[in-house]
Amino acid sequence: MAGAIIENMSTKKLCIVGGILLIFQVIAFLVGGLIAPSPTSAVPYLSIKCVDVRKNHHKTKWLMPWGPNQCERIRDLDEAMSRQIEANDIVFAVHIPLPTKEMSPWFQFILVILQLDIAFKKNNEIKDNAEVTLDVSLAYRDDMFSEWKEMAHAIETRKLKCSFASPKTIEHEGRYYDCDVLPFMEIGTVAHKFYLLNIRLPVNERKLINVGIGEIKDVRLVGIHQNGGFTKVWFAMKTFLTPSIFIIMVWYWRRITMMTRAPVLLEKVIFALGISMTFINIPVEWFSIGFDWTWMLLFGDIRQGIFYAMLLSFWIIFCGEHMMLCSSKSGMPYPTMDMHRADTKQHLDQNERNRFSGYWKQVGPIAVGAFCLFIFDMCERGVQLKNPFYSIWTTDVGTELAMAFIIVAGICLCLYFLFLCFMVFQVFRNISGKQSSLPAMSKARRLHYEGLIFRFKFLMLITLACAAMTIIFFIVSQVTEGHWKWGDFTIQVNSAFFTGIYGMWNLYVFALMFLYAPSHKNYGEDQSNGDLGVSSGEELQLTTTITHVDGPTEIYKLARKEAQE
């Protein structure tokens, strides 16, 4: 009677915890949808054409497009030709942000893309595989009166990919090409209030620099930065979730260390998953408000890569454990062997399963894919720490190298997916065979396998739900306008996607550590061999999983109660 009361209390605890987690999940979506603004803003900039006739252009003073010290301006290139101003003396100046505005560290990053307005001229067409060479300088200052300080300078090339819809005849001269936007600049922090870009298009006919690129009329930029309001909401979520996951992680590991046996591999992987989630949650971004840490974007990519690698590894090991434990279709572990050989075989399987090297075929693709993506990120954002104008996609070699890394990572992901599907199929096949033999088993063995089956199906359901929610919200955020009107409320779909999915995976890790932590209650009387009539072989089978005699997991207790009823 007392055991039934304890089991009923455990079931109520799980229901309460599940309800609380669901409430937090809804709150995570609502915080992004109703409180946070859109994650990013895009601001268009039209460059001002300035005239600089001095030599050593990149060493001269900075040319401002507006303000009290604005440069000498020209309306268009026709005016430059009438005044006999050479192309090398024209500077396209862009001030970020627009007049009367200021940048803020809360914007976190600046991503700039380039759009060239190129007019068709019969005697100056865009050649095949044309490249435009840009002499770019970036400066900053924190008030409107101090001198500009150089932040970066580079000479970059970008490939032009343009099409002309009309026939290339004299009648259609002056019409613009339809050109793809070009990657231009990325800064991983916004530590200053004002930024100034001076862009030159140097012409050297002897070296074929900027020859055969058409007649460039204007240079347009689009600056993308994270909204400050969204950043504050994002930081608040990280600050709240960090201690939450850390506390449950410490509690989980403490439960494991209280047991008389050593932790098994699955318990270690769950703990490592908790560590990687905590690593993502730690709000080190707070320091970017006061420090010029340009490496924050790269650091964020590395943290996410570690978490995803641990998550994929956990799924493989979780399926592997259940595939081995449910592999026997009869009541006995190995019916064709004598009991001593069966015990020896099962002991070897247990040792093999508790070694990470036993899963090298399945985990290997994860490691290779993660390494390829890390190298790709270092080649892109790593180089941008020194040169914010760099892009690996601007050269043939860089493009081929980047595609090679991405293709290898994609192949590894496909191999992993095939391994995982095969293991899930094997587990469900073994579960079907095991369920048919459950009535013939002793009570202890039946409870053991029912616990394994229940926890596997439960976690598979939760995992599929999380994956489905991630995919659904991603698709919705891509096909909608970014917000929905619902009466007097405006729901920011993109913000809800970021905060909701981020909160969901935190709750997923939280639930894992809660459900798979060994219980602190003593179930020795219920599980004793004398009461249940369990043979020595059956006792060995009961102690090969994390549902150990030192204490079953919360989810295993739930399965036991259902079986008793």
C-alpha positions as CSV (number, residue, x, y, z in Angstrom):
1,M,0.0,0.0,0.0
2,A,2.8,2.4,0.9
3,G,4.6,1.6,-2.4
4,A,1.4,2.4,-4.3
5,I,1.2,5.8,-2.5
6,I,4.8,6.6,-3.3
7,E,4.3,5.7,-7.0
8,N,1.2,7.8,-7.1
9,M,3.1,10.8,-5.7
10,S,5.9,10.3,-8.3
11,T,3.3,10.3,-11.1
12,K,1.8,13.5,-9.7
13,K,5.3,15.0,-9.6
14,L,6.0,14.2,-13.2
15,C,2.7,15.7,-14.2
16,I,3.4,18.9,-12.3
17,V,6.9,19.2,-13.7
18,G,5.5,18.5,-17.2
19,G,2.9,21.2,-16.8
20,I,5.4,23.7,-15.5
21,L,7.7,23.1,-18.4
22,L,4.8,23.5,-20.9
23,I,4.0,26.9,-19.2
24,F,7.6,28.0,-19.6
25,Q,7.6,27.0,-23.2
26,V,4.5,29.1,-23.9
27,I,6.1,32.0,-22.0
28,A,9.3,31.7,-24.1
29,F,7.3,32.1,-27.3
30,L,5.2,34.9,-25.9
31,V,8.2,36.8,-24.7
32,G,9.6,37.0,-28.3
33,G,6.2,37.5,-30.0
34,L,4.8,40.2,-27.7
35,I,7.6,41.9,-25.9
36,A,10.7,41.7,-28.2
37,P,10.8,43.8,-31.4
38,S,12.0,42.3,-34.7
39,P,15.4,40.6,-34.3
40,T,17.1,42.8,-37.0
41,S,16.7,46.0,-38.9
42,A,17.9,46.7,-42.5
43,V,18.9,50.3,-43.3
44,P,19.5,51.4,-46.9
45,Y,22.4,53.8,-47.6
46,L,23.0,55.7,-50.9
47,S,26.7,56.7,-51.2
48,I,27.6,60.3,-51.8
49,K,30.1,60.9,-54.7
50,C,33.0,63.0,-53.3
51,V,35.9,64.4,-55.2
52,D,39.5,64.0,-53.9
53,V,42.3,65.2,-56.2
54,R,45.1,64.6,-53.7
55,K,47.7,61.9,-54.1
56,N,48.0,58.8,-51.9
57,H,44.3,58.8,-51.4
58,H,44.1,56.3,-48.6
59,K,46.4,58.4,-46.5
60,T,44.4,61.7,-46.8
61,K,41.8,62.9,-44.6
62,W,38.4,61.2,-44.4
63,L,35.7,62.4,-46.7
64,M,32.3,63.1,-45.0
65,P,29.1,62.9,-47.1
66,W,27.3,65.5,-45.1
67,G,27.7,67.8,-42.1
68,P,29.8,70.9,-41.5
69,N,33.0,69.3,-43.0
70,Q,31.3,67.6,-45.9
71,C,33.3,66.8,-49.0
72,E,33.1,68.4,-52.4
73,R,30.2,66.6,-54.1
74,I,29.2,65.8,-57.6
75,R,25.7,64.8,-58.7
76,D,26.7,62.1,-61.1
77,L,29.4,60.8,-63.3
78,D,28.3,62.9,-66.2
79,E,29.2,66.0,-64.2
80,A,32.6,64.4,-63.4
81,M,33.3,63.9,-67.1
82,S,32.3,67.5,-67.9
83,R,34.6,68.7,-65.2
84,Q,37.3,66.3,-66.4
85,I,37.5,64.5,-63.0
86,E,39.1,61.1,-63.3
87,A,37.6,58.0,-61.9
88,N,40.5,57.5,-59.5
89,D,39.6,60.9,-57.9
90,I,36.0,59.9,-57.0
91,V,35.2,58.6,-53.6
92,F,31.9,57.0,-52.6
93,A,31.3,58.1,-49.0
94,V,28.8,56.4,-46.6
95,H,28.2,57.4,-43.0
96,I,26.7,54.8,-40.7
97,P,24.1,55.6,-39.3
98,L,22.0,58.1,-41.0
99,P,22.0,61.8,-39.9
100,T,20.7,62.4,-36.3
101,K,21.1,58.7,-35.5
102,E,23.7,56.9,-33.3
103,M,24.9,53.3,-33.3
104,S,24.8,51.4,-30.0
105,P,26.6,48.4,-28.5
106,W,23.1,46.8,-28.1
107,F,23.1,46.4,-31.9
108,Q,25.7,43.6,-31.4
109,F,26.9,43.4,-35.1
110,I,26.9,45.2,-38.4
111,L,26.4,43.3,-41.6
112,V,26.7,45.3,-44.8
113,I,25.8,44.2,-48.4
114,L,26.7,46.0,-51.6
115,Q,24.5,46.8,-54.5
116,L,25.9,48.5,-57.7
117,D,23.8,50.4,-60.1
118,I,25.3,49.7,-63.5
119,A,24.0,51.2,-66.6
120,F,24.2,49.6,-70.0
121,K,26.5,51.3,-72.6
122,K,27.1,49.8,-76.0
123,N,30.8,50.7,-75.8
124,N,31.2,49.7,-72.2
125,E,29.5,46.4,-71.6
126,I,30.0,44.1,-68.6
127,K,32.4,41.4,-69.7
128,D,32.1,37.7,-68.8
129,N,33.5,36.9,-65.4
130,A,33.9,40.6,-64.7
131,E,35.4,41.6,-61.3
132,V,35.1,44.9,-59.6
133,T,38.1,46.0,-57.4
134,L,37.2,48.1,-54.3
135,D,39.7,50.2,-52.3
136,V,37.8,50.4,-49.0
137,S,38.6,52.2,-45.8
138,L,36.6,52.1,-42.5
139,A,36.9,54.7,-39.7
140,Y,35.0,55.4,-36.5
141,R,34.5,58.1,-33.8
142,D,32.3,58.5,-30.8
143,D,31.2,62.1,-31.2
144,M,30.6,64.6,-34.0
145,F,33.7,66.7,-33.4
146,S,36.6,64.3,-32.9
147,E,38.9,63.1,-35.6
148,W,38.1,59.9,-37.5
149,K,40.3,56.9,-36.5
150,E,41.0,54.2,-39.1
151,M,39.6,50.8,-38.2
152,A,40.3,48.8,-41.3
153,H,41.6,49.2,-44.9
154,A,41.6,46.7,-47.7
155,I,41.6,46.2,-51.4
156,E,39.0,43.7,-52.3
157,T,37.6,42.2,-55.4
158,R,34.0,41.0,-56.0
159,K,32.7,39.1,-59.0
160,L,29.8,40.7,-60.9
161,K,26.8,38.5,-61.7
162,C,24.5,40.7,-63.8
163,S,21.9,40.1,-66.4
164,F,20.3,42.5,-68.9
165,A,16.7,41.7,-69.8
166,S,16.4,43.9,-72.9
167,P,18.3,43.5,-76.2
168,K,21.8,45.1,-76.0
169,T,21.1,47.8,-78.6
170,I,21.7,51.6,-78.6
171,E,18.0,52.2,-78.0
172,H,18.3,50.5,-74.5
173,E,21.4,52.4,-73.4
174,G,21.0,53.9,-69.9
175,R,18.9,51.0,-68.6
176,Y,20.3,49.3,-65.5
177,Y,21.6,45.7,-65.3
178,D,20.0,43.4,-62.8
179,C,23.0,42.5,-60.6
180,D,23.2,40.3,-57.5
181,V,24.0,41.8,-54.2
182,L,27.6,41.4,-53.0
183,P,28.9,40.6,-49.5
184,F,30.7,43.7,-48.3
185,M,31.5,43.9,-44.6
186,E,30.8,42.3,-41.3
187,I,31.7,43.6,-37.8
188,G,31.2,41.4,-34.8
189,T,30.6,44.3,-32.3
190,V,29.2,47.8,-32.4
191,A,31.5,49.6,-29.9
192,H,31.4,53.0,-31.5
193,K,28.6,55.5,-32.3
194,F,29.6,56.6,-35.8
195,Y,31.3,54.8,-38.7
196,L,32.5,56.2,-42.0
197,L,33.2,54.2,-45.2
198,N,35.2,55.6,-48.1
199,I,35.0,53.5,-51.2
200,R,37.2,54.0,-54.3
201,L,37.0,52.2,-57.6
202,P,40.5,52.5,-58.9
203,V,41.0,52.2,-62.7
204,N,44.2,50.8,-64.3
205,E,43.8,49.9,-67.9
206,R,47.3,48.4,-68.2
207,K,46.6,46.0,-65.3
208,L,42.9,45.5,-66.4
209,I,41.7,46.8,-63.0
210,N,38.0,47.8,-63.1
211,V,37.9,47.5,-66.9
212,G,34.9,45.9,-68.6
213,I,32.6,46.4,-65.6
214,G,30.0,48.7,-67.2
215,E,29.2,52.2,-66.2
216,I,28.7,52.4,-62.5
217,K,26.2,55.1,-61.7
218,D,25.7,54.6,-57.9
219,V,27.0,52.5,-55.0
220,R,24.3,51.4,-52.6
221,L,24.7,49.7,-49.2
222,V,22.3,48.0,-46.9
223,G,23.3,47.8,-43.3
224,I,21.8,45.1,-41.1
225,H,22.1,45.1,-37.3
226,Q,20.4,43.5,-34.4
227,N,17.7,45.6,-32.7
228,G,18.6,46.8,-29.2
229,G,15.2,45.8,-27.8
230,F,15.6,42.3,-29.0
231,T,19.1,42.1,-27.6
232,K,17.9,43.1,-24.1
233,V,15.2,40.4,-24.2
234,W,17.7,37.8,-25.5
235,F,20.2,38.8,-22.7
236,A,17.5,38.5,-20.1
237,M,16.5,35.0,-21.3
238,K,20.2,33.9,-21.1
239,T,20.6,35.4,-17.7
240,F,17.5,33.6,-16.4
241,L,18.2,30.2,-18.1
242,T,21.9,30.0,-17.1
243,P,21.3,29.4,-13.3
244,S,18.2,27.2,-14.1
245,I,20.2,24.7,-16.2
246,F,23.2,24.9,-14.0
247,I,21.2,24.1,-10.8
248,I,19.5,21.1,-12.4
249,M,22.9,19.9,-13.8
250,V,24.5,20.0,-10.3
251,W,21.4,18.2,-8.8
252,Y,21.6,15.6,-11.6
253,W,25.3,14.8,-11.1
254,R,24.9,14.8,-7.3
255,R,22.2,12.1,-7.6
256,I,24.6,10.0,-9.7
257,T,27.6,10.4,-7.4
258,M,25.4,9.2,-4.5
259,M,25.1,5.8,-6.1
260,T,27.4,2.9,-5.2
261,R,28.3,2.2,-8.9
262,A,30.2,4.3,-11.4
263,P,28.3,6.4,-13.9
264,V,27.4,4.7,-17.1
265,L,28.1,6.3,-20.5
266,L,24.5,7.5,-21.1
267,E,24.6,9.4,-17.8
268,K,27.9,11.0,-18.7
269,V,26.6,12.1,-22.1
270,I,23.5,13.7,-20.5
271,F,25.7,15.5,-18.1
272,A,27.9,16.7,-21.0
273,L,24.8,17.8,-22.8
274,G,23.9,19.9,-19.8
275,I,27.4,21.4,-19.7
276,S,27.2,22.3,-23.4
277,M,23.7,23.9,-22.9
278,T,25.1,25.9,-19.9
279,F,28.0,27.0,-22.1
280,I,25.6,28.4,-24.6
281,N,23.5,30.1,-21.9
282,I,26.3,31.9,-20.1
283,P,25.5,35.5,-21.0
284,V,29.1,36.6,-21.9
285,E,27.4,39.0,-24.4
286,W,26.9,41.4,-21.5
287,F,30.6,42.2,-21.7
288,S,30.2,43.2,-25.4
289,I,28.3,46.3,-24.2
290,G,31.4,47.7,-22.6
291,F,34.2,46.0,-24.5
292,D,35.2,46.0,-28.2
293,W,35.1,42.2,-28.6
294,T,34.9,41.6,-32.3
295,W,35.2,37.8,-31.8
296,M,31.7,37.4,-30.3
297,L,30.1,36.1,-33.5
298,L,32.8,33.4,-33.9
299,F,32.6,32.5,-30.3
300,G,28.8,32.1,-30.6
301,D,29.2,29.8,-33.6
302,I,31.7,27.6,-31.7
303,R,29.3,27.3,-28.7
304,Q,26.4,26.3,-30.9
305,G,28.6,23.8,-32.7
306,I,29.6,22.1,-29.4
307,F,25.9,21.9,-28.3
308,Y,24.7,20.4,-31.6
309,A,27.5,17.8,-31.6
310,M,26.7,16.7,-28.1
311,L,22.9,16.6,-28.9
312,L,23.5,14.4,-31.9
313,S,25.9,12.2,-29.9
314,F,23.3,11.8,-27.2
315,W,20.6,10.6,-29.6
316,I,23.0,7.9,-31.0
317,I,24.1,6.7,-27.6
318,F,20.5,6.7,-26.2
319,C,19.3,4.6,-29.1
320,G,22.4,2.3,-28.8
321,E,21.7,1.6,-25.1
322,H,18.1,0.7,-25.8
323,M,18.9,-1.4,-28.8
324,M,21.3,-3.6,-26.8
325,L,19.1,-3.8,-23.8
326,C,16.0,-4.8,-25.8
327,S,17.8,-7.0,-28.2
328,S,16.6,-10.3,-26.6
329,K,13.2,-11.3,-27.8
330,S,12.7,-13.9,-25.0
331,G,12.5,-13.7,-21.3
332,M,16.1,-14.8,-20.9
333,P,19.1,-12.7,-22.1
334,Y,20.7,-15.4,-24.3
335,P,18.5,-18.5,-24.5
336,T,21.0,-20.6,-26.5
337,M,23.8,-20.2,-23.9
338,D,24.1,-21.6,-20.4
339,M,23.7,-19.1,-17.6
340,H,27.5,-18.6,-17.0
341,R,28.2,-17.9,-20.6
342,A,25.1,-15.6,-20.7
343,D,26.3,-13.7,-17.7
344,T,29.8,-13.3,-19.3
345,K,28.4,-12.2,-22.6
346,Q,26.1,-9.7,-21.0
347,H,29.0,-8.3,-18.9
348,L,31.1,-7.8,-22.0
349,D,28.2,-6.0,-23.7
350,Q,27.8,-3.7,-20.7
351,N,31.5,-2.8,-20.8
352,E,31.4,-2.2,-24.5
353,R,28.3,0.0,-24.2
354,N,29.9,2.1,-21.4
355,R,32.9,3.1,-23.7
356,F,32.5,6.0,-26.0
357,S,34.7,4.3,-28.5
358,G,32.0,1.6,-29.0
359,Y,30.0,4.2,-31.0
360,W,32.9,5.5,-33.1
361,K,31.1,4.5,-36.4
362,Q,28.1,6.6,-35.5
363,V,29.8,9.4,-33.7
364,G,32.6,9.7,-36.3
365,P,30.5,11.5,-38.9
366,I,29.5,14.0,-36.2
367,A,33.1,14.8,-35.4
368,V,34.1,15.1,-39.0
369,G,31.2,17.3,-39.9
370,A,31.7,19.5,-36.9
371,F,35.4,19.9,-37.7
372,C,34.6,20.8,-41.4
373,L,32.1,23.5,-40.3
374,F,34.6,24.8,-37.7
375,I,37.3,25.2,-40.4
376,F,34.9,26.9,-42.7
377,D,33.9,29.3,-39.9
378,M,37.5,30.1,-39.1
379,C,38.2,30.7,-42.8
380,E,35.3,33.2,-42.9
381,R,34.7,34.9,-39.6
382,G,38.2,34.1,-38.3
383,V,39.8,36.2,-41.1
384,Q,37.2,38.9,-40.6
385,L,38.6,39.6,-37.2
386,K,41.5,41.3,-39.0
387,N,39.8,42.3,-42.2
388,P,36.0,42.9,-41.9
389,F,35.7,43.2,-45.7
390,Y,36.9,39.6,-46.4
391,S,34.6,37.0,-47.8
392,I,35.7,33.4,-48.6
393,W,33.1,33.4,-51.5
394,T,34.8,36.2,-53.5
395,T,37.5,34.0,-55.1
396,D,37.3,30.7,-57.1
397,V,39.7,29.0,-54.7
398,G,37.8,30.2,-51.6
399,T,34.5,29.2,-53.1
400,E,35.7,25.7,-54.0
401,L,37.2,25.3,-50.5
402,A,34.0,26.5,-48.8
403,M,31.8,24.3,-50.9
404,A,34.1,21.3,-50.2
405,F,33.8,21.8,-46.4
406,I,30.0,22.2,-46.7
407,I,29.6,19.2,-48.9
408,V,31.7,17.0,-46.6
409,A,29.7,18.2,-43.6
410,G,26.5,17.5,-45.5
411,I,27.6,14.0,-46.4
412,C,28.5,13.4,-42.7
413,L,25.1,14.6,-41.7
414,C,23.4,12.2,-44.1
415,L,25.5,9.3,-42.9
416,Y,24.6,10.2,-39.3
417,F,20.9,10.4,-40.2
418,L,21.0,6.9,-41.8
419,F,22.8,5.5,-38.8
420,L,20.2,7.0,-36.4
421,C,17.2,5.9,-38.5
422,F,18.7,2.3,-38.6
423,M,19.2,2.3,-34.8
424,V,15.7,3.6,-34.1
425,F,14.3,1.0,-36.5
426,Q,16.2,-1.7,-34.7
427,V,15.0,-0.5,-31.3
428,F,11.4,-0.5,-32.3
429,R,11.8,-3.9,-33.9
430,N,13.3,-5.3,-30.7
431,I,10.6,-3.6,-28.6
432,S,7.9,-5.3,-30.7
433,G,9.5,-8.7,-30.0
434,K,10.0,-7.9,-26.4
435,Q,6.4,-6.8,-25.8
436,S,5.1,-10.2,-27.1
437,S,7.1,-12.0,-24.4
438,L,6.3,-9.6,-21.5
439,P,3.4,-11.7,-20.0
440,A,5.7,-14.7,-19.6
441,M,8.4,-12.8,-17.7
442,S,8.7,-12.5,-13.9
443,K,7.3,-9.4,-12.4
444,A,10.8,-7.8,-11.9
445,R,11.9,-8.5,-15.4
446,R,8.6,-7.3,-16.8
447,L,8.8,-4.0,-14.9
448,H,12.4,-3.5,-16.1
449,Y,11.6,-3.9,-19.8
450,E,8.4,-1.9,-19.5
451,G,10.4,0.9,-18.0
452,L,12.9,0.8,-20.9
453,I,10.1,0.7,-23.5
454,F,8.2,3.6,-21.9
455,R,11.2,5.9,-21.5
456,F,12.4,5.3,-25.1
457,K,9.0,6.0,-26.6
458,F,8.5,9.0,-24.4
459,L,11.8,10.6,-25.3
460,M,11.3,9.8,-29.0
461,L,8.0,11.6,-28.8
462,I,9.5,14.6,-27.1
463,T,12.4,14.7,-29.5
464,L,10.2,14.5,-32.6
465,A,8.0,17.2,-31.2
466,C,11.0,19.5,-30.6
467,A,12.4,18.9,-34.1
468,A,8.9,19.4,-35.6
469,M,8.4,22.7,-33.8
470,T,11.9,23.9,-34.9
471,I,11.2,23.1,-38.5
472,I,7.6,24.5,-38.5
473,F,8.6,27.8,-36.9
474,F,11.6,28.2,-39.2
475,I,9.3,27.8,-42.3
476,V,6.7,30.1,-40.9
477,S,9.3,32.8,-40.1
478,Q,10.6,32.6,-43.7
479,V,7.2,32.8,-45.5
480,T,5.5,35.4,-43.4
481,E,6.1,39.2,-43.3
482,G,7.8,38.9,-39.9
483,H,4.8,39.9,-37.8
484,W,1.1,39.1,-37.4
485,K,-1.7,41.4,-36.3
486,W,-4.0,39.9,-33.8
487,G,-6.6,42.4,-32.6
488,D,-4.7,45.2,-30.8
489,F,-1.6,43.0,-30.5
490,T,1.3,42.6,-32.9
491,I,3.1,39.3,-32.8
492,Q,6.7,39.3,-34.0
493,V,7.0,35.9,-35.6
494,N,10.7,35.9,-36.1
495,S,11.4,37.0,-32.5
496,A,9.0,34.3,-31.2
497,F,10.9,31.8,-33.3
498,F,14.3,32.7,-31.8
499,T,13.1,32.9,-28.1
500,G,10.7,30.0,-28.3
501,I,13.1,27.5,-30.0
502,Y,15.9,28.6,-27.7
503,G,13.8,28.1,-24.7
504,M,12.4,24.8,-26.0
505,W,15.9,23.2,-26.3
506,N,16.7,24.4,-22.8
507,L,13.6,22.8,-21.5
508,Y,14.5,19.6,-23.4
509,V,17.8,19.3,-21.7
510,F,16.2,20.2,-18.3
511,A,13.6,17.4,-18.8
512,L,16.4,14.9,-19.7
513,M,18.3,15.5,-16.6
514,F,15.2,15.5,-14.4
515,L,13.7,12.3,-15.8
516,Y,17.0,10.3,-16.0
517,A,18.4,11.3,-12.6
518,P,18.4,8.3,-10.2
519,S,15.8,8.5,-7.4
520,H,16.9,9.3,-3.9
521,K,14.2,7.0,-2.5
522,N,14.9,3.4,-1.4
523,Y,13.1,0.8,-3.4
524,G,15.1,-2.1,-2.0
525,E,12.1,-3.8,-0.6
526,D,10.1,-3.7,-3.9
527,Q,13.1,-5.0,-5.9
528,S,14.5,-7.6,-3.6
529,N,15.1,-11.0,-5.1
530,G,13.3,-12.7,-2.3
531,D,10.0,-10.9,-2.8
532,L,9.9,-11.2,-6.6
533,G,11.5,-14.5,-7.0
534,V,14.2,-13.3,-9.4
535,S,17.0,-15.6,-10.4
536,S,20.6,-14.6,-10.5
537,G,20.5,-14.2,-14.3
538,E,17.5,-11.9,-14.0
539,E,19.2,-9.8,-11.3
540,L,22.1,-9.2,-13.7
541,Q,19.7,-8.0,-16.4
542,L,18.1,-5.6,-13.9
543,T,21.4,-3.9,-13.1
544,T,22.7,-3.3,-16.5
545,T,21.0,0.0,-17.1
546,I,20.7,3.3,-15.3
547,T,17.6,1.9,-13.6
548,H,20.0,0.5,-11.0
549,V,19.2,-1.1,-7.6
550,D,20.6,2.1,-6.0
551,G,17.5,3.9,-7.3
552,P,15.4,3.9,-10.5
553,T,14.9,7.0,-12.6
554,E,11.8,9.2,-12.3
555,I,10.5,8.0,-15.6
556,Y,11.2,4.3,-14.6
557,K,9.1,4.7,-11.5
558,L,6.2,6.0,-13.6
559,A,6.5,2.9,-15.8
560,R,6.5,0.6,-12.7
561,K,3.3,2.2,-11.4
562,E,1.5,1.8,-14.7
563,A,2.5,-1.9,-14.8
564,Q,1.3,-2.5,-11.2
565,E,-2.0,-1.0,-12.0
